[in-house]
Amino acid sequence: MKIFALADLHLSLAKPFDREDPTTFYGEKPMDVFGSRWDLHIKKIYERWQDTVSETDLVLIAGDISWAMTLTDAGFDLDFVSSLKGRKIMIRGNHDYWWHSLSKIRAYLPEQTAVIQNDAVLFPNFAVCGTRLWTLPTAAGFGVNDEKIYKRELIRQELSLEAAGGRPVINMNHFMPVAENGADNEVTELFRRYRVFKTVYGHLHDKSHSTAFQGPKNGTSYYLTSADYLDFRPLLLMEV
C-alpha cells in the first residue's frame, strides 16, 4: 500500500462529476480567480489522482474539501472524492462549513472514505491522526478569539494522538503546525511525545508557498500538500 496526501481540493460541484461534461470541470465556485494554475482544477484533480493512485492505496486529505455550507450541498463534492481511487481519510479545513454533525457525515460516506475528529484511524503498524488546528500564537495579529480556537484545537490534536494507542503516527493538520522558522511550539511538543514521524498540512496558496516549513524536525517530517502547490497530483509519502 502506498500512502499519498493532497489537501485543499476546494470543490463546488453543482451536479455529479462527469469527465465527458466540461461544465463539471469548474463547479459553482471556479477557483481560477485565484490564479491560472486553478483553471479546470477539478478535471486536473480527477485525472492526476486516477493516474497516480491505485485502489489499494491510501490518500490523506488535509482539509478544505468543499465550499458547501451544508452536508446536503456538499453531497456532489463528497461523492466525487469517494469515487476516486483508493481509501481516503479526511480532516476539516477552515472553509469546510458543511462539517457539522460527525455522525451524519460518517453515515453519508462510504466505507472507503473516513473522517477524523478527536480520534484516529488505526492500522497494524501505524495510525493516522489529525485536526484542523489554527493560526499559531506567534503569527501577526493573533488575538483573543484566535487563542480560544487554538487551545481547543490543541485538545483535539492530543485526543487524536492518544487514540493512536502508542502506534507511530502519520498526522494531518490543515494549518501549518510549525512556525516558518521551525521554532518549537505546543504542537511540535505533542508530535515529539506521541511519535509523529510524518505530518502533512495545506492551507497555504500561491505566494504563501514560500513560507512553508518542510523537511525533518525532531523526528517528524513536514510536508506541504496544498493541491495547487503539488500541481493537483497526490504526493507520495511512503509505501508500507
N, C-alpha and C positions, 0 to 999 in steps of 0.2 A: 504493500500500500504506500502510495506517495501522498504527502501532505502538502497542500498548497494554501495560499492566502490571497484574498482580494477584497478590499474594502471600498466603500463609497460608490455603490452601484447607482444610486440616485435615479431610481426607476419611477415612471409615472404612466404606466400603460393604461389606455382607456378601453382596450379590448385585448383578447388573447394575442400573444405574440405569434406572428407568422412570418417566417423568413422570406416568404414569397410576396408578402404585402408590405411595400415600403412605408405605408402610413403608420406601421407599428415600430419603425426604427427610431422614432423620436419620442413618442409618448406625449402626454399633455403638457409637460414642462421641459421643453428642449433645453439641454444643457450647453448647447453651442454658444449661448450668450456669454458663457464664461471662458470662451476661447475656442479656436478652431479644432483643437485636439478632441473636443467633446462632440464634434459633428458625427451623427449616426452612432452615438456611443452604445446604444442598446444592441445594435447589429454587431458592433465590434466585440462587445462582451460575449454575445452568443457564439460568434464564430471562433474567437480565440480561446474561449473556455472549452468548447466542444473539441477543438483541435489539440488541446493541451491535456485535459483531464480524462481519465478513464472511469468506468462505472465502479471500479473497486477502490478509487482514490477518495481522499477526504479534502474538503475545501473549507477554510475558516473565513468567515465574512465579518469584518470588524466594524459593523455599523453603517448608518446612513444608507439603508437598503431601499426605502420607498419614501416619496414625498407625501404620501396619502395622510389624511388626518384621522381616519378610522380604519379598523381592521377590514370592514366590508370594502372600503375603497381601495385598500391595499391588495385585494384578492388577486387581480391580474398580475401584479408585481410578484407576489409570493408564489403564484403558480408558475411564473416564468423561472424564478430561482429554483423551485423544486423540480422543474423539467430538465434542468441542466444535469450533465453527467456527475456522478459521484455522490457521496454523502456530504451534507452541508451542516455546519454549525455556525450560528449567528449570535451576535450581541447587538444591543441597541446603540444607535448613534444619536447625536443631539438633534437630528432632523427626523427621527423616527417617531413622529407624533401619534401614529396609529398603534404604537406599542403600549397598550393599557393593561388588559387582563391577560396574565400569563397563561391561565388555564384555557382561555378561548383561543389564544394563539396556538398553543400546543394541540388543541383539538382540531384546529383547521389544517395544520401542516401534516404532510405525510411522514411516515416513519423515518425516512432517509433525510429529513430536514429537521434539525433540532435547534433550540434556543437555550441560552444560558442566562440565568438571573438568580444570583445568590446560591448557585450550585455549580456542578461540573459535569462534564461528560467523561466517563471512565473507560479506559482501555486497559488491557492486561499489563502493559509496561509504562504507561504514562496517562496523564489526564489533560483534558482541555478545560481551561478556566477563563474567567474574564468578567469585565464590567465596562460600562461606558467610560467611566472616570470623568474628569472635568479639567478646566483650566487650573494649572498649578499655582500655588501661593506666590511663587517667585515671578509670575507674569505681571506685566504692567497693567494697572487698573484693576487688579484683583480686589474685590470688595466683600462686604459682609455677606451678601447673598451668595456670592461665589464660594465663600468659606463653608456655608451650610451645605451646599451641594457637594463640594469636595469631600467634606467629612463623611457625608452619607455614602459617597462612592467608595471611600476607603473601607468602610464597614462592609459594603457589598463585595469589594475585592477580597477581603480576608475571609468572608464567608465562603466565597467560591474556592479560594485556595485551600481552606480547611476541608472542603468536600472532596478534595483530591485524595484524601486518605494516605498521605505520605508519598504518593507517586511523584516522579518527576513531572514537571508541568510545562505545557505549551500554553501561553496566556494570550488573551486578546484584550485590547483596550481600543476605544475609538479615539480618544485624545492621547497625544504623546505622553507617556508616563514618566519621562525624564526631561530635565531642562536641556536646552540647546547645547550647553557646555558639558553636559554629562554629570553635573553635580548630583550627589546623592540626595534622596528625599524619603518621605514616609513610604512611598510606593516602592522604590527600589529596595528599601529595607525589607518589605514584605516579600519581594521577589527572592531576596537572599535567604530569608528564613524558610520559605516554602519550596525551594529547589526549582525555581522557574528557570529553565535553560534556554527557552526561546520566547519572545513576546512580539506580537505584531500590533500595529496600530494604523489608523488612517487620518482623516480629518484635514490634513494639510494638502493644499492645492496650489497649482501654478507657481508663483514666486516663493510661496511658503515651503516648497520642497527643499529649498536650500537651508532651511532652519532645522531640518530633521536630524535627530541624533540616531545614527545607525552603527552597528557593529557590536563587539563584545564589551561587557562591563560587569565585573564582579560575578562572572559565571553565567550571565544572561546575554543572549544575542538579541539585538533590537533590529526590527525591520519596518520600514515604511511601506505600506501596501495600498495606498490610495490608488484607485483604478487609473486615474489619469497619469500618475507617476509611473505606473507599470505598463502604460500603453494598453490598458484593458485586458491584459493577459495574466492569469493567476501565477503567482510567484511560487516556485518550488522551494519548500523549506527543508524537507528531509524525506527519506524513504525508510520504512520500517518493515 
